[in-house]
Amino acid sequence: VKASNSLSFSLQAKMSRPVQARRLEGIDKNIWVEFVKLAATYSKVNLGQGFPDFPAPDFLTEAFTRALSGGNHMLHQYTRAFGHPPLVKVLAQFFEKLLGRDLDPMTNVMVTVGAYQALFCCFQALVDEGDEVIIIEPFFDCYEPMVKMAGGTPVFVPLRPNPPKDGKLMSSADWQLDPAELASKFSERTKAIVLNSPNNPLGKVFSRGELGLIAELCVKHDVLCISDEVYEWLVYDGKQHIRIASLQGMWDRTVIIGSAGKTFSATGWKVGWVVGPNRLLQHLRTVHQNSVYHCATIAQEAVAQGFQRELMLYGKPESYFVQLSKELQQKRDWLVQSLDGVGMKPIVPEGTYFLVADISQFKSDVPDVPSSDEPYDYRFTKWMVKNKGLAAIPLSAFYSEAHKNNYTNLIRFCFAKEEATLKAANDILQKWKQEKTS
Amino acid sequence: MFLASRNFCCRGIRTCQLRTDLLSRSIKHSASATMPFRHKNTRRIEGLDSNVWVEFTKVAADPSIVNLGQGLPDISPPSYVKEELAKVAAVDRLNQYTRGFGHPSLVKALSQVYEQVCGRKIDPLTDILVTVGAYGSLFSTIQALIEEGDEVIIIEPFYDCYEPMVKMAGAKPVFIPLRCKNDGNSASSADWVLDPAELANKFNSKTKAIILNTPHNPIGKVFTREELQVIADLCIKHDTLCISDEVYEWLVYKGNKHIKIAMLPGMWERTVTIGSAGKTYSVTGWKLGWSIGPEHLIKHLQVVHQNTLYTCPTPLQEALAQAFWIDYKRMDDPDCYFYSLSRELESKRDRMAQLLKEAGLKPVIPDGGYFMIVDVSTLNVDLSDVDEKLPYDYKFVKWMITSKKLSAIPLSAFCGPETKKQFEKYIRFCFIKKDSTLDAAEVILKNWNKQ
């Protein structure tokens, strides 16, 4: 009787605990789950989630087909866990050129399931309970929950808008860090800073000076840099993407993250990578081999061939990187024009395929409800997709809980879309403007 | 390099606080490599860096070695599976992101197939998560449901990732070995059983889950209904979860039936069942797997997934869905790949067993899976040349690779520290290999005693 009493007592104690692990606390909400569903249900023109609606380049899909028809059925089996040899080799070659240093494909490169899993490996490998991680706002939304899941404490520092005095359209360059404010965020507990340049959602391309500031603080405080550079090829107006790892003192403390999905307009392939010093990558390898272990072989084979082509055409006009950037700049300019034409004030992005616009002049359509716990931009974008069929993402999705109400009149559009899509978006906006004025 | 510092922590974990401008300037201009580097691995991965596969796959990459080690097929996947993948390459939208928790057509196909198998309704959106291989499902399940303070029962020998994954989640693995019934004279995987009293002793108030693998890697055991019932009874009694790794579910040989523990009374609500496209369709390089279970458990796996890799590759999921539809329609037909692969492997199993016997070895004939273990101590090979510190089976495999050009995997890689001694006379062969590979193995085994 005693034994069964103690059994039922301990059972009760167990059953009263939640079944899920504590590491999931506070990270269960996800904006995309809701907004992707809304777009799928209501949108006629989807400028919300970040993926191209134009096809991946022929040379890439042809590489995929070639690999399949090549008769090497071993491409359907496991490849090297830390990255398919042809892919890590060509990535090493590519980044050797870009960084100006020798790279070992086996120890300085690792392939991941998208840049998303690369980020996950970084946080799990390097962030312990009690570590602080500096995140620049606005940020790609997964950084915060990933830091929390690793037991870390996110410390936020905002980019602040400094509008141009001459009434011109704002540029993403006008959003800047305050150097003193940034310096104040570094403490003894700071383990890493997450840098995203070009930045999603603003499209900011950090300048050499701005990167130098961050680098100096990293070196001074012995802090790591997790550098999310997935949009590295999407920079406009002749700007240059500068890799923070190439700055003094930074190679040894930086993990560079890249994405085939963004590089080759094939987000559904989920091939990403990390490049960095072995003393950091060895720990990412440990996480990788204990979480997914291998990445799909065929996609890696095709991406390797894509990079081989780009290596040969590097800097030439036929290079996909050159062409894509030109095309997207044109699309950016169209969307800027469309939005400006109806009274939404776009912030002209220096890079990425995102653009943020100020919708203050459209507030009357969706009245403010002070008692609502949802920021205005969330309500606006939901109303817009349901009533106008145009999908966008509220900017407060890219802010921490504490700062969600700082910028509630800004929404993010994705312009990696066919001309027809952007024209359709323009039609919706024009019609809407006419309805407002009539 | 001179460091003027106020707070200098010798353990190398916390910052050396650098105070002077002069210092920061000199640091800017000097190589950072001269500074003490405090950034080591996080606690969660302490001691988890080594891995049997990293070692043995490197060695076996030599094409002159007949590789019966790592579990990957060198047979071709069925042609329609390859064709479906070729078809999807031409569809633009399939190169972009799909639904995070699983491509709609794939989760629909999985729900249909498993509804048929299980005889119960499975909601494709809430009861299924698609992951990067069954490996990814194991990770998502363990991260979602296991934490510090928990104990997780692992049956030995075990697929090697269970232990590090449980440790990475901060929990304590509790091992229980399969024991050979006939005092070491084992002819079949069915001879390896759990002692029910020993098993019951492993359960306590901290036991969060037990990991079950049936059909079992490496022994090939197919747990019977009675054996599963013993485990189920304990799970219910102690309110324990069951993580059921069933990647080899279709590979069961004549006279055996794969039974899903989730279908036993009281088990659906506490079980996550894991499956694998790699093993189902001989496409290990597609890295697609799935977790199936009740919404109140799967929803937590989905949270892990959305915070780890978010979504799996689209084209592979679509092709897999199409392959599943083809076989779903013929689940009553013996030509269904789920059954035809099993028949093909059974004859390879029998051939492998025959070859090993002719070499004077006593293989343990598996009832399922595509691995076979064999006791090599009876050969009395002189291993004094090989690194002494290694367990016997590691030494044997290294010797066999070098001198016989044949590779296998040492069984102690699949054991906890206490049981390594028990299993170190066994090695594991993989027989999902084409005829020419088995022919080459035959030559080696026939000539074994001639050198």
Interface residues (C-beta under 8 A of the other chain):
Chain A: L7 S10 L11 A13 K14 M15 V19 Q20 A21 R22 R23 L24 I27 D28 N30 W32 V33 V36 Q49 F51 P52 D53 F54 P55 A56 T61 F64 T65 L68 S69 H73 M74 L75 H76 Q77 Y78 T79 R80 A81 V113 G114 Y116 Q117 F120 Q124 A125 L126 V127 D128 E129 C142 P145 M146 M149 A150 E188 K191 E216 V219 K220 H221 D222 L224 Q248 G249 M250 D252 R253 S265 A266 T267 G268 W269 K270 R279 L280 Q282 H283 R285 T286 V287 Q289 N290 S291 V292 Y293 H294 C295 A296 T297 I298 A299
Chain B: N7 R14 T15 C16 Q17 L18 S24 I27 K28 H29 A31 S32 A33 M35 F37 R38 H39 K40 N41 T42 R43 R44 I45 L48 D49 N51 W53 V54 T57 Q70 L72 P73 D74 S76 P77 K82 L85 A86 A89 A90 D92 R93 L94 N95 Q96 Y97 T98 R99 G100 V132 G133 Y135 G136 F139 Q143 A144 L145 I146 E147 C161 P164 M165 M168 A169 N204 S205 K237 H238 D239 L241 S282 V283 T284 G285 W286 K287 L288 H296 L297 H300 V303 V304 Q306 N307 T308 L309 Y310 T311 C312 P313 T314 P315 L316
